[in-house]
Amino acid sequence: MDLDEFCRAVEEGYVQTVRRGLEAGVDINARRDSWTSLHVASQYGQTEVAELLIKNGADLEARDIFDQTSLHVASLSGQTEVAELLIKNGADLEARDRVSSYNHTLLSTDLYLDNGAHGTPVITLSKLLVTSIY
């Protein structure tokens, strides 16, 4: 499976095809138009695929040509489930990009760290904001 096929499977949310690609040795952090497969999953809201990629070593802090991480992409695309997954797995909320010559940072609103069942920390994300820092 080549990288284009793999990224199409990620985009469409074909979990089994993505799994086969990983088993066949597709480089999970390879770039296609400056995006990794995790950027693609984040753009298209493919939460299950994103989780599989993360479990297989996808770089949460990989940056595209605009210095955007997958969390930037998910939040700008309104993909809150993927954004929550990325945050739960340690994505940097203070990561800055360089879009439109402004320096954007991710801020969360209504981000709660709560003790869930069995004392396990649970993050609930209701909305992400992107703000410009001049």
C-alpha positions as CSV (number, residue, x, y, z in Angstrom):
1,M,0.0,0.0,0.0
2,D,1.4,3.4,-0.9
3,L,1.1,6.6,1.1
4,D,-1.7,8.0,-1.2
5,E,-3.8,4.9,-0.7
6,F,-3.1,5.0,3.1
7,C,-4.1,8.7,3.4
8,R,-7.3,8.1,1.4
9,A,-8.2,5.3,3.8
10,V,-7.5,7.6,6.7
11,E,-9.6,10.4,5.2
12,E,-12.6,8.0,4.5
13,G,-12.3,6.4,8.0
14,Y,-11.6,2.9,6.7
15,V,-10.2,1.5,9.9
16,Q,-9.4,-2.0,8.7
17,T,-7.6,-0.6,5.6
18,V,-5.5,1.7,7.8
19,R,-4.7,-1.2,10.1
20,R,-3.6,-3.3,7.1
21,G,-1.4,-0.4,5.9
22,L,0.2,-0.1,9.3
23,E,0.8,-3.9,9.4
24,A,2.4,-3.6,5.9
25,G,4.8,-1.0,7.2
26,V,3.4,2.3,5.9
27,D,5.3,5.1,7.7
28,I,2.7,6.5,10.1
29,N,4.5,9.9,10.2
30,A,5.3,10.2,6.5
31,R,4.2,13.5,4.9
32,R,1.8,14.0,2.0
33,D,1.5,17.7,1.1
34,S,3.1,18.5,4.5
35,W,0.5,16.6,6.5
36,T,0.9,13.4,8.4
37,S,-1.9,10.8,8.5
38,L,-2.9,12.2,11.9
39,H,-3.4,15.6,10.3
40,V,-5.7,14.0,7.7
41,A,-7.7,12.1,10.4
42,S,-8.0,15.3,12.3
43,Q,-9.3,17.3,9.3
44,Y,-12.0,14.8,8.5
45,G,-13.1,13.9,12.0
46,Q,-12.0,10.3,11.8
47,T,-11.8,9.7,15.6
48,E,-11.4,5.9,15.4
49,V,-8.7,6.1,12.8
50,A,-6.9,8.9,14.8
51,E,-7.0,6.6,17.9
52,L,-5.5,3.7,15.9
53,L,-2.8,6.1,14.6
54,I,-1.9,7.4,18.1
55,K,-1.8,3.8,19.5
56,N,0.7,3.0,16.7
57,G,3.0,5.9,17.4
58,A,1.7,8.9,15.4
59,D,3.5,12.1,16.3
60,L,1.0,14.3,18.1
61,E,3.2,17.3,17.7
62,A,4.2,16.9,14.0
63,R,3.8,20.3,12.2
64,D,2.8,21.2,8.7
65,I,4.2,24.0,6.6
66,F,2.2,26.5,8.7
67,D,3.5,25.0,12.0
68,Q,0.0,23.5,12.6
69,T,-0.3,20.4,14.7
70,S,-3.1,17.9,14.3
71,L,-4.8,19.7,17.2
72,H,-4.8,22.9,15.3
73,V,-6.3,21.1,12.3
74,A,-9.0,19.4,14.4
75,S,-10.0,22.6,16.2
76,L,-10.1,24.7,13.0
77,S,-12.2,22.1,11.3
78,G,-14.6,21.8,14.2
79,Q,-13.7,18.2,14.9
80,T,-14.1,18.3,18.7
81,E,-14.1,14.5,19.2
82,V,-10.7,14.2,17.6
83,A,-9.5,17.3,19.4
84,E,-10.6,15.7,22.7
85,L,-8.8,12.5,21.8
86,L,-5.6,14.4,21.0
87,I,-5.7,16.3,24.3
88,K,-6.3,13.2,26.3
89,N,-3.2,11.7,24.6
90,G,-1.1,14.7,25.5
91,A,-1.3,17.2,22.6
92,D,0.1,20.6,23.4
93,L,-2.6,23.1,24.1
94,E,-0.1,25.9,23.9
95,A,1.3,25.0,20.5
96,R,1.5,28.1,18.2
97,D,1.3,28.2,14.4
98,R,2.1,30.9,11.9
99,V,-1.1,31.1,9.8
100,S,-1.7,34.4,7.9
101,S,1.3,36.0,9.5
102,Y,-0.4,35.8,12.9
103,N,0.7,33.6,15.7
104,H,-2.3,31.4,16.7
105,T,-2.5,29.4,19.9
106,L,-5.2,27.0,21.0
107,L,-7.2,27.8,24.0
108,S,-9.9,25.6,25.4
109,T,-13.1,26.8,26.9
110,D,-15.1,24.7,29.3
111,L,-12.2,22.2,29.5
112,Y,-12.7,20.2,32.7
113,L,-10.5,17.8,34.4
114,D,-12.7,15.7,36.6
115,N,-12.3,12.5,38.5
116,G,-14.4,10.0,36.7
117,A,-15.2,6.4,37.7
118,H,-12.6,4.7,39.8
119,G,-10.7,8.0,40.2
120,T,-9.6,8.1,36.6
121,P,-9.1,11.7,35.3
122,V,-11.6,12.5,32.5
123,I,-11.4,15.4,30.2
124,T,-14.6,16.9,28.8
125,L,-14.1,19.3,26.0
126,S,-17.1,21.3,24.9
127,K,-15.4,23.8,22.5
128,L,-12.0,24.9,21.3
129,L,-11.2,28.4,20.3
130,V,-8.4,29.6,18.2
131,T,-7.1,33.1,19.2
132,S,-4.6,35.4,17.6
133,I,-1.7,36.6,19.6
134,Y,-0.3,39.8,18.1
